[in-house]
Amino acid sequence: MPSTTKLLSNPQSGRIVFRLSLMVAAYFVLMILLSPFRMDYIIIGVVIELFTLPALLLLVALLIASIILLIRKGPGLRSFPLGSLLILISVILFMTLQK
């Protein structure tokens, strides 16, 4: 198993973290926006329950990885770790401040 330092030292790791952050953000935003429609199909509830816990864990892991990448590569206006960090923080705020 490769070490964490090898994974985070990859030049493409910032882009990968950014894309995963977009996918996690899309999942949570869709889950929150579709919740008022009360779809009572069992299969939809099962899918939501199966993906919510791994998405929450991935949200925390991506937040930590983007902070580490931001520290290592330095803050830049067009850096992928900074964009990933902003996306993840906005998703966390969106989830906590919803009605």
Steps between C-alpha positions, in 0.01 A plus 500: 500500500650836403569745777302819543798716414536329161132550425506867592829571324358393164473803269144401405380462860361855518289441191378164632402650836320783317298260284408282796395813689270595215343153502446504879357851480263399221380200703423703812340788313277263303412310816400822677314648205303181431402438863184720495346286226466204739554223253370196682660239281695252707783464250573875507515496880736204494733669251504821702575313823777296334681801358458756780747359753781440247439847356528654847826315563629605158402859578719501811787319326492740204492798733815377675669411170425839348640678809817289479535568126437869552776515761745304285439672168431846636188706455437617149201671353446224243611199703289185513545445877367849574198443278441163661522654845250772410258246351518272803456784748200629307343151500553470875343842555213414264431178689512659843305818421212343310151510647 
